[in-house]
Amino acid sequence: MWQTVSVIGAGQSIWKSLHTVHLGLNQRNVLCARSLVCRTEALRFIRMHNREAGKLSA
């Protein structure tokens, strides 16, 4: 009787740890995606700014 309960408890704790790891990976992926988007937006802005500056100096 007690063995089955402990096995179920162990299974739940393993599942919980896997779930937290999965959530952590998801958060990291979201952060990476956000930083990539920010980087591309910044690059686009810089390019646009350079183009405008080039027009002004030309």
N, CA, C and O atoms as a Tripos MOL2 file, in Angstrom:
@<TRIPOS>MOLECULE
protein
  232   231    58     0     0
PROTEIN
NO_CHARGES

@<TRIPOS>ATOM
      1 N           0.8310   -1.2030    0.0000 N.3       1 MET1
      2 CA          0.0000    0.0000    0.0000 C.3       1 MET1
      3 C           0.8660    1.2530    0.0000 C.2       1 MET1
      4 O           0.6820    2.1370   -0.8360 O.2       1 MET1
      5 N           1.8230    1.3330    0.9480 N.am      2 TRP2
      6 CA          2.6650    2.5270    1.0520 C.3       2 TRP2
      7 C           3.5800    2.6740   -0.1640 C.2       2 TRP2
      8 O           3.9070    3.7880   -0.5740 O.2       2 TRP2
      9 N           3.9860    1.5400   -0.7340 N.am      3 GLN3
     10 CA          4.8830    1.6110   -1.8920 C.3       3 GLN3
     11 C           4.2000    2.3210   -3.0700 C.2       3 GLN3
     12 O           4.8160    3.1670   -3.7180 O.2       3 GLN3
     13 N           2.9520    1.9890   -3.3480 N.am      4 THR4
     14 CA          2.2530    2.6160   -4.4680 C.3       4 THR4
     15 C           2.1180    4.1160   -4.2320 C.2       4 THR4
     16 O           2.2660    4.9070   -5.1640 O.2       4 THR4
     17 N           1.8380    4.5120   -2.9860 N.am      5 VAL5
     18 CA          1.6930    5.9300   -2.6570 C.3       5 VAL5
     19 C           3.0140    6.6520   -2.8920 C.2       5 VAL5
     20 O           3.0210    7.7450   -3.4580 O.2       5 VAL5
     21 N           4.1370    6.0600   -2.4680 N.am      6 SER6
     22 CA          5.4380    6.7030   -2.6410 C.3       6 SER6
     23 C           5.7990    6.7910   -4.1270 C.2       6 SER6
     24 O           6.3850    7.7800   -4.5660 O.2       6 SER6
     25 N           5.4500    5.7590   -4.8990 N.am      7 VAL7
     26 CA          5.7180    5.7690   -6.3420 C.3       7 VAL7
     27 C           4.9290    6.8970   -6.9980 C.2       7 VAL7
     28 O           5.4620    7.6250   -7.8350 O.2       7 VAL7
     29 N           3.6670    7.0410   -6.6220 N.am      8 ILE8
     30 CA          2.8240    8.1080   -7.1790 C.3       8 ILE8
     31 C           3.4150    9.4670   -6.7970 C.2       8 ILE8
     32 O           3.4700   10.3740   -7.6280 O.2       8 ILE8
     33 N           3.8560    9.6100   -5.5490 N.am      9 GLY9
     34 CA          4.4630   10.8660   -5.0900 C.3       9 GLY9
     35 C           5.7220   11.1790   -5.8790 C.2       9 GLY9
     36 O           5.9380   12.3220   -6.2840 O.2       9 GLY9
     37 N           6.5640   10.1550   -6.1000 N.am     10 ALA10
     38 CA          7.7960   10.3560   -6.8600 C.3      10 ALA10
     39 C           7.4650   10.7660   -8.2900 C.2      10 ALA10
     40 O           8.0990   11.6650   -8.8410 O.2      10 ALA10
     41 N           6.4920   10.1220   -8.8810 N.am     11 GLY11
     42 CA          6.0760   10.4420  -10.2450 C.3      11 GLY11
     43 C           5.6060   11.8840  -10.3300 C.2      11 GLY11
     44 O           5.9420   12.5920  -11.2790 O.2      11 GLY11
     45 N           4.8290   12.3250   -9.3420 N.am     12 GLN12
     46 CA          4.3280   13.6970   -9.3340 C.3      12 GLN12
     47 C           5.4750   14.6850   -9.2040 C.2      12 GLN12
     48 O           5.4950   15.7070   -9.8910 O.2      12 GLN12
     49 N           6.4400   14.3890   -8.3200 N.am     13 SER13
     50 CA          7.5560   15.3270   -8.1280 C.3      13 SER13
     51 C           8.4050   15.4060   -9.3900 C.2      13 SER13
     52 O           8.8590   16.4880   -9.7620 O.2      13 SER13
     53 N           8.6260   14.2690  -10.0550 N.am     14 ILE14
     54 CA          9.3950   14.2550  -11.3090 C.3      14 ILE14
     55 C           8.6620   15.0770  -12.3670 C.2      14 ILE14
     56 O           9.2660   15.8770  -13.0810 O.2      14 ILE14
     57 N           7.3390   14.8620  -12.4530 N.am     15 TRP15
     58 CA          6.5390   15.5940  -13.4400 C.3      15 TRP15
     59 C           6.6040   17.0900  -13.1590 C.2      15 TRP15
     60 O           6.7080   17.8980  -14.0820 O.2      15 TRP15
     61 N           6.5410   17.4660  -11.8480 N.am     16 LYS16
     62 CA          6.6100   18.8780  -11.4690 C.3      16 LYS16
     63 C           7.9430   19.4840  -11.8810 C.2      16 LYS16
     64 O           7.9790   20.5910  -12.4190 O.2      16 LYS16
     65 N           9.0370   18.7730  -11.6370 N.am     17 SER17
     66 CA         10.3580   19.3020  -11.9910 C.3      17 SER17
     67 C          10.4790   19.4340  -13.5060 C.2      17 SER17
     68 O          11.0280   20.4200  -13.9970 O.2      17 SER17
     69 N           9.9720   18.4530  -14.2500 N.am     18 LEU18
     70 CA          9.9910   18.5330  -15.7120 C.3      18 LEU18
     71 C           9.1720   19.7350  -16.1860 C.2      18 LEU18
     72 O           9.5570   20.4450  -17.1150 O.2      18 LEU18
     73 N           8.0370   19.9410  -15.5260 N.am     19 HIS19
     74 CA          7.1540   21.0480  -15.9000 C.3      19 HIS19
     75 C           7.8500   22.3840  -15.6660 C.2      19 HIS19
     76 O           7.7690   23.2810  -16.5060 O.2      19 HIS19
     77 N           8.5390   22.5260  -14.5220 N.am     20 THR20
     78 CA          9.2260   23.7890  -14.2310 C.3      20 THR20
     79 C          10.3660   24.0020  -15.2170 C.2      20 THR20
     80 O          10.5880   25.1260  -15.6680 O.2      20 THR20
     81 N          11.0910   22.9440  -15.5560 N.am     21 VAL21
     82 CA         12.1750   23.0520  -16.5390 C.3      21 VAL21
     83 C          11.6000   23.4930  -17.8760 C.2      21 VAL21
     84 O          12.1590   24.3600  -18.5480 O.2      21 VAL21
     85 N          10.4760   22.8870  -18.2580 N.am     22 HIS22
     86 CA          9.8150   23.2250  -19.5230 C.3      22 HIS22
     87 C           9.3950   24.6950  -19.5250 C.2      22 HIS22
     88 O           9.5840   25.3950  -20.5200 O.2      22 HIS22
     89 N           8.8310   25.1590  -18.4200 N.am     23 LEU23
     90 CA          8.4140   26.5540  -18.3200 C.3      23 LEU23
     91 C           9.6230   27.4700  -18.4280 C.2      23 LEU23
     92 O           9.5640   28.5030  -19.0960 O.2      23 LEU23
     93 N          10.7280   27.0950  -17.7680 N.am     24 GLY24
     94 CA         11.9440   27.8930  -17.8280 C.3      24 GLY24
     95 C          12.4670   28.0030  -19.2510 C.2      24 GLY24
     96 O          12.8720   29.0790  -19.6900 O.2      24 GLY24
     97 N          12.4580   26.8780  -19.9730 N.am     25 LEU25
     98 CA         12.9120   26.8830  -21.3700 C.3      25 LEU25
     99 C          12.0050   27.7610  -22.2170 C.2      25 LEU25
    100 O          12.4810   28.5090  -23.0710 O.2      25 LEU25
    101 N          10.6950   27.6730  -21.9820 N.am     26 ASN26
    102 CA          9.7530   28.5000  -22.7350 C.3      26 ASN26
    103 C          10.0220   29.9730  -22.4910 C.2      26 ASN26
    104 O          10.0200   30.7730  -23.4260 O.2      26 ASN26
    105 N          10.2550   30.3360  -21.2190 N.am     27 GLN27
    106 CA         10.5420   31.7330  -20.8970 C.3      27 GLN27
    107 C          11.8100   32.1850  -21.6040 C.2      27 GLN27
    108 O          11.8630   33.2880  -22.1480 O.2      27 GLN27
    109 N          12.8230   31.3390  -21.5960 N.am     28 ARG28
    110 CA         14.0970   31.6850  -22.2420 C.3      28 ARG28
    111 C          13.8750   31.9040  -23.7400 C.2      28 ARG28
    112 O          14.3970   32.8530  -24.3240 O.2      28 ARG28
    113 N          13.0770   30.9920  -24.3630 N.am     29 ASN29
    114 CA         12.7890   31.1270  -25.7920 C.3      29 ASN29
    115 C          12.0560   32.4240  -26.0800 C.2      29 ASN29
    116 O          12.3520   33.1060  -27.0620 O.2      29 ASN29
    117 N          11.0930   32.7670  -25.2200 N.am     30 VAL30
    118 CA         10.3390   34.0130  -25.4010 C.3      30 VAL30
    119 C          11.2770   35.2000  -25.2870 C.2      30 VAL30
    120 O          11.1970   36.1430  -26.0740 O.2      30 VAL30
    121 N          12.1780   35.1510  -24.2900 N.am     31 LEU31
    122 CA         13.1370   36.2460  -24.1080 C.3      31 LEU31
    123 C          14.0500   36.3610  -25.3220 C.2      31 LEU31
    124 O          14.3280   37.4640  -25.7930 O.2      31 LEU31
    125 N          14.5170   35.2250  -25.8270 N.am     32 CYS32
    126 CA         15.3780   35.2330  -27.0160 C.3      32 CYS32
    127 C          14.6370   35.8320  -28.1970 C.2      32 CYS32
    128 O          15.1860   36.6560  -28.9290 O.2      32 CYS32
    129 N          13.4040   35.4220  -28.3810 N.am     33 ALA33
    130 CA         12.6020   35.9410  -29.4980 C.3      33 ALA33
    131 C          12.4270   37.4420  -29.3490 C.2      33 ALA33
    132 O          12.5560   38.1870  -30.3210 O.2      33 ALA33
    133 N          12.1310   37.8930  -28.1200 N.am     34 ARG34
    134 CA         11.9420   39.3230  -27.8900 C.3      34 ARG34
    135 C          13.2150   40.0890  -28.1870 C.2      34 ARG34
    136 O          13.1750   41.1340  -28.8350 O.2      34 ARG34
    137 N          14.3480   39.5750  -27.7180 N.am     35 SER35
    138 CA         15.6140   40.2880  -27.9320 C.3      35 SER35
    139 C          15.9470   40.3250  -29.4230 C.2      35 SER35
    140 O          16.4740   41.3210  -29.9200 O.2      35 SER35
    141 N          15.6380   39.2360  -30.1390 N.am     36 LEU36
    142 CA         15.8810   39.2070  -31.5850 C.3      36 LEU36
    143 C          15.0170   40.2420  -32.2820 C.2      36 LEU36
    144 O          15.4850   40.9630  -33.1630 O.2      36 LEU36
    145 N          13.7590   40.3140  -31.8860 N.am     37 VAL37
    146 CA         12.8520   41.3040  -32.4830 C.3      37 VAL37
    147 C          13.3640   42.7020  -32.1810 C.2      37 VAL37
    148 O          13.4000   43.5560  -33.0680 O.2      37 VAL37
    149 N          13.7600   42.9450  -30.9370 N.am     38 CYS38
    150 CA         14.2810   44.2560  -30.5590 C.3      38 CYS38
    151 C          15.5230   44.5830  -31.3770 C.2      38 CYS38
    152 O          15.6990   45.7160  -31.8250 O.2      38 CYS38
    153 N          16.3780   43.5890  -31.5690 N.am     39 ARG39
    154 CA         17.6200   43.8040  -32.3220 C.3      39 ARG39
    155 C          17.3140   44.1690  -33.7650 C.2      39 ARG39
    156 O          17.8960   45.1090  -34.3090 O.2      39 ARG39
    157 N          16.3960   43.4240  -34.3920 N.am     40 THR40
    158 CA         16.0650   43.7100  -35.7890 C.3      40 THR40
    159 C          15.4050   45.0750  -35.9060 C.2      40 THR40
    160 O          15.6710   45.8130  -36.8540 O.2      40 THR40
    161 N          14.5430   45.4180  -34.9460 N.am     41 GLU41
    162 CA         13.8990   46.7300  -34.9650 C.3      41 GLU41
    163 C          14.9470   47.8260  -34.8100 C.2      41 GLU41
    164 O          14.8960   48.8420  -35.5020 O.2      41 GLU41
    165 N          15.8980   47.6170  -33.9010 N.am     42 ALA42
    166 CA         16.9610   48.6110  -33.6870 C.3      42 ALA42
    167 C          17.7980   48.7610  -34.9570 C.2      42 ALA42
    168 O          18.1290   49.8780  -35.3550 O.2      42 ALA42
    169 N          18.1390   47.6470  -35.5880 N.am     43 LEU43
    170 CA         18.9260   47.6950  -36.8310 C.3      43 LEU43
    171 C          18.1670   48.4460  -37.9170 C.2      43 LEU43
    172 O          18.7430   49.2530  -38.6460 O.2      43 LEU43
    173 N          16.8770   48.1730  -38.0150 N.am     44 ARG44
    174 CA         16.0540   48.8360  -39.0240 C.3      44 ARG44
    175 C          16.0290   50.3450  -38.7550 C.2      44 ARG44
    176 O          16.1470   51.1570  -39.6730 O.2      44 ARG44
    177 N          15.8750   50.6970  -37.4840 N.am     45 PHE45
    178 CA         15.8370   52.1070  -37.1080 C.3      45 PHE45
    179 C          17.1620   52.7870  -37.4360 C.2      45 PHE45
    180 O          17.1900   53.8990  -37.9630 O.2      45 PHE45
    181 N          18.2690   52.0940  -37.1120 N.am     46 ILE46
    182 CA         19.6020   52.6530  -37.3790 C.3      46 ILE46
    183 C          19.7980   52.8370  -38.8790 C.2      46 ILE46
    184 O          20.3080   53.8670  -39.3210 O.2      46 ILE46
    185 N          19.3920   51.8400  -39.6630 N.am     47 ARG47
    186 CA         19.5270   51.9400  -41.1210 C.3      47 ARG47
    187 C          18.7220   53.1160  -41.6580 C.2      47 ARG47
    188 O          19.1970   53.8830  -42.4950 O.2      47 ARG47
    189 N          17.4920   53.2430  -41.1600 N.am     48 MET48
    190 CA         16.6400   54.3350  -41.5980 C.3      48 MET48
    191 C          17.2810   55.6710  -41.2180 C.2      48 MET48
    192 O          17.3090   56.6130  -42.0100 O.2      48 MET48
    193 N          17.7930   55.7290  -39.9940 N.am     49 HIS49
    194 CA         18.4260   56.9500  -39.5030 C.3      49 HIS49
    195 C          19.6470   57.2980  -40.3600 C.2      49 HIS49
    196 O          19.8490   58.4550  -40.7290 O.2      49 HIS49
    197 N          20.4520   56.2870  -40.6680 N.am     50 ASN50
    198 CA         21.6390   56.4970  -41.5090 C.3      50 ASN50
    199 C          21.2350   56.9920  -42.8940 C.2      50 ASN50
    200 O          21.8820   57.8710  -43.4640 O.2      50 ASN50
    201 N          20.1620   56.4190  -43.4260 N.am     51 ARG51
    202 CA         19.6900   56.8230  -44.7500 C.3      51 ARG51
    203 C          19.2670   58.2920  -44.7160 C.2      51 ARG51
    204 O          19.6020   59.0640  -45.6150 O.2      51 ARG51
    205 N          18.5310   58.6670  -43.6770 N.am     52 GLU52
    206 CA         18.0920   60.0660  -43.5340 C.3      52 GLU52
    207 C          19.3050   60.9880  -43.3850 C.2      52 GLU52
    208 O          19.3580   62.0610  -43.9860 O.2      52 GLU52
    209 N          20.2710   60.5570  -42.5800 N.am     53 ALA53
    210 CA         21.4850   61.3620  -42.3700 C.3      53 ALA53
    211 C          22.2490   61.4980  -43.6860 C.2      53 ALA53
    212 O          22.7900   62.5590  -43.9970 O.2      53 ALA53
    213 N          22.2830   60.4040  -44.4560 N.am     54 GLY54
    214 CA         22.9520   60.4340  -45.7570 C.3      54 GLY54
    215 C          22.2670   61.4100  -46.7020 C.2      54 GLY54
    216 O          22.9310   62.1340  -47.4450 O.2      54 GLY54
    217 N          20.9460   61.4290  -46.6730 N.am     55 LYS55
    218 CA         20.1920   62.3620  -47.5270 C.3      55 LYS55
    219 C          20.5030   63.8000  -47.1370 C.2      55 LYS55
    220 O          20.6770   64.6660  -47.9940 O.2      55 LYS55
    221 N          20.5720   64.0440  -45.8210 N.am     56 LEU56
    222 CA         20.8290   65.4000  -45.3410 C.3      56 LEU56
    223 C          22.2270   65.8580  -45.7170 C.2      56 LEU56
    224 O          22.4300   67.0090  -46.1020 O.2      56 LEU56
    225 N          23.1900   64.9500  -45.6030 N.am     57 SER57
    226 CA         24.5790   65.3420  -45.8860 C.3      57 SER57
    227 C          24.8170   65.4480  -47.3940 C.2      57 SER57
    228 O          25.6760   66.2180  -47.8250 O.2      57 SER57
    229 N          24.0740   64.6910  -48.1980 N.am     58 ALA58
    230 CA         24.2780   64.6800  -49.6590 C.3      58 ALA58
    231 C          23.7880   65.9720  -50.3120 C.2      58 ALA58
    232 O          23.8870   66.1240  -51.5300 O.2      58 ALA58
@<TRIPOS>BOND
     1     1     2 1
     2     2     3 1
     3     3     4 2
     4     3     5 am
     5     5     6 1
     6     6     7 1
     7     7     8 2
     8     7     9 am
     9     9    10 1
    10    10    11 1
    11    11    12 2
    12    11    13 am
    13    13    14 1
    14    14    15 1
    15    15    16 2
    16    15    17 am
    17    17    18 1
    18    18    19 1
    19    19    20 2
    20    19    21 am
    21    21    22 1
    22    22    23 1
    23    23    24 2
    24    23    25 am
    25    25    26 1
    26    26    27 1
    27    27    28 2
    28    27    29 am
    29    29    30 1
    30    30    31 1
    31    31    32 2
    32    31    33 am
    33    33    34 1
    34    34    35 1
    35    35    36 2
    36    35    37 am
    37    37    38 1
    38    38    39 1
    39    39    40 2
    40    39    41 am
    41    41    42 1
    42    42    43 1
    43    43    44 2
    44    43    45 am
    45    45    46 1
    46    46    47 1
    47    47    48 2
    48    47    49 am
    49    49    50 1
    50    50    51 1
    51    51    52 2
    52    51    53 am
    53    53    54 1
    54    54    55 1
    55    55    56 2
    56    55    57 am
    57    57    58 1
    58    58    59 1
    59    59    60 2
    60    59    61 am
    61    61    62 1
    62    62    63 1
    63    63    64 2
    64    63    65 am
    65    65    66 1
    66    66    67 1
    67    67    68 2
    68    67    69 am
    69    69    70 1
    70    70    71 1
    71    71    72 2
    72    71    73 am
    73    73    74 1
    74    74    75 1
    75    75    76 2
    76    75    77 am
    77    77    78 1
    78    78    79 1
    79    79    80 2
    80    79    81 am
    81    81    82 1
    82    82    83 1
    83    83    84 2
    84    83    85 am
    85    85    86 1
    86    86    87 1
    87    87    88 2
    88    87    89 am
    89    89    90 1
    90    90    91 1
    91    91    92 2
    92    91    93 am
    93    93    94 1
    94    94    95 1
    95    95    96 2
    96    95    97 am
    97    97    98 1
    98    98    99 1
    99    99   100 2
   100    99   101 am
   101   101   102 1
   102   102   103 1
   103   103   104 2
   104   103   105 am
   105   105   106 1
   106   106   107 1
   107   107   108 2
   108   107   109 am
   109   109   110 1
   110   110   111 1
   111   111   112 2
   112   111   113 am
   113   113   114 1
   114   114   115 1
   115   115   116 2
   116   115   117 am
   117   117   118 1
   118   118   119 1
   119   119   120 2
   120   119   121 am
   121   121   122 1
   122   122   123 1
   123   123   124 2
   124   123   125 am
   125   125   126 1
   126   126   127 1
   127   127   128 2
   128   127   129 am
   129   129   130 1
   130   130   131 1
   131   131   132 2
   132   131   133 am
   133   133   134 1
   134   134   135 1
   135   135   136 2
   136   135   137 am
   137   137   138 1
   138   138   139 1
   139   139   140 2
   140   139   141 am
   141   141   142 1
   142   142   143 1
   143   143   144 2
   144   143   145 am
   145   145   146 1
   146   146   147 1
   147   147   148 2
   148   147   149 am
   149   149   150 1
   150   150   151 1
   151   151   152 2
   152   151   153 am
   153   153   154 1
   154   154   155 1
   155   155   156 2
   156   155   157 am
   157   157   158 1
   158   158   159 1
   159   159   160 2
   160   159   161 am
   161   161   162 1
   162   162   163 1
   163   163   164 2
   164   163   165 am
   165   165   166 1
   166   166   167 1
   167   167   168 2
   168   167   169 am
   169   169   170 1
   170   170   171 1
   171   171   172 2
   172   171   173 am
   173   173   174 1
   174   174   175 1
   175   175   176 2
   176   175   177 am
   177   177   178 1
   178   178   179 1
   179   179   180 2
   180   179   181 am
   181   181   182 1
   182   182   183 1
   183   183   184 2
   184   183   185 am
   185   185   186 1
   186   186   187 1
   187   187   188 2
   188   187   189 am
   189   189   190 1
   190   190   191 1
   191   191   192 2
   192   191   193 am
   193   193   194 1
   194   194   195 1
   195   195   196 2
   196   195   197 am
   197   197   198 1
   198   198   199 1
   199   199   200 2
   200   199   201 am
   201   201   202 1
   202   202   203 1
   203   203   204 2
   204   203   205 am
   205   205   206 1
   206   206   207 1
   207   207   208 2
   208   207   209 am
   209   209   210 1
   210   210   211 1
   211   211   212 2
   212   211   213 am
   213   213   214 1
   214   214   215 1
   215   215   216 2
   216   215   217 am
   217   217   218 1
   218   218   219 1
   219   219   220 2
   220   219   221 am
   221   221   222 1
   222   222   223 1
   223   223   224 2
   224   223   225 am
   225   225   226 1
   226   226   227 1
   227   227   228 2
   228   227   229 am
   229   229   230 1
   230   230   231 1
   231   231   232 2
@<TRIPOS>SUBSTRUCTURE
     1 MET1         2 RESIDUE 1 A MET
     2 TRP2         6 RESIDUE 1 A TRP
     3 GLN3        10 RESIDUE 1 A GLN
     4 THR4        14 RESIDUE 1 A THR
     5 VAL5        18 RESIDUE 1 A VAL
     6 SER6        22 RESIDUE 1 A SER
     7 VAL7        26 RESIDUE 1 A VAL
     8 ILE8        30 RESIDUE 1 A ILE
     9 GLY9        34 RESIDUE 1 A GLY
    10 ALA10       38 RESIDUE 1 A ALA
    11 GLY11       42 RESIDUE 1 A GLY
    12 GLN12       46 RESIDUE 1 A GLN
    13 SER13       50 RESIDUE 1 A SER
    14 ILE14       54 RESIDUE 1 A ILE
    15 TRP15       58 RESIDUE 1 A TRP
    16 LYS16       62 RESIDUE 1 A LYS
    17 SER17       66 RESIDUE 1 A SER
    18 LEU18       70 RESIDUE 1 A LEU
    19 HIS19       74 RESIDUE 1 A HIS
    20 THR20       78 RESIDUE 1 A THR
    21 VAL21       82 RESIDUE 1 A VAL
    22 HIS22       86 RESIDUE 1 A HIS
    23 LEU23       90 RESIDUE 1 A LEU
    24 GLY24       94 RESIDUE 1 A GLY
    25 LEU25       98 RESIDUE 1 A LEU
    26 ASN26      102 RESIDUE 1 A ASN
    27 GLN27      106 RESIDUE 1 A GLN
    28 ARG28      110 RESIDUE 1 A ARG
    29 ASN29      114 RESIDUE 1 A ASN
    30 VAL30      118 RESIDUE 1 A VAL
    31 LEU31      122 RESIDUE 1 A LEU
    32 CYS32      126 RESIDUE 1 A CYS
    33 ALA33      130 RESIDUE 1 A ALA
    34 ARG34      134 RESIDUE 1 A ARG
    35 SER35      138 RESIDUE 1 A SER
    36 LEU36      142 RESIDUE 1 A LEU
    37 VAL37      146 RESIDUE 1 A VAL
    38 CYS38      150 RESIDUE 1 A CYS
    39 ARG39      154 RESIDUE 1 A ARG
    40 THR40      158 RESIDUE 1 A THR
    41 GLU41      162 RESIDUE 1 A GLU
    42 ALA42      166 RESIDUE 1 A ALA
    43 LEU43      170 RESIDUE 1 A LEU
    44 ARG44      174 RESIDUE 1 A ARG
    45 PHE45      178 RESIDUE 1 A PHE
    46 ILE46      182 RESIDUE 1 A ILE
    47 ARG47      186 RESIDUE 1 A ARG
    48 MET48      190 RESIDUE 1 A MET
    49 HIS49      194 RESIDUE 1 A HIS
    50 ASN50      198 RESIDUE 1 A ASN
    51 ARG51      202 RESIDUE 1 A ARG
    52 GLU52      206 RESIDUE 1 A GLU
    53 ALA53      210 RESIDUE 1 A ALA
    54 GLY54      214 RESIDUE 1 A GLY
    55 LYS55      218 RESIDUE 1 A LYS
    56 LEU56      222 RESIDUE 1 A LEU
    57 SER57      226 RESIDUE 1 A SER
    58 ALA58      230 RESIDUE 1 A ALA
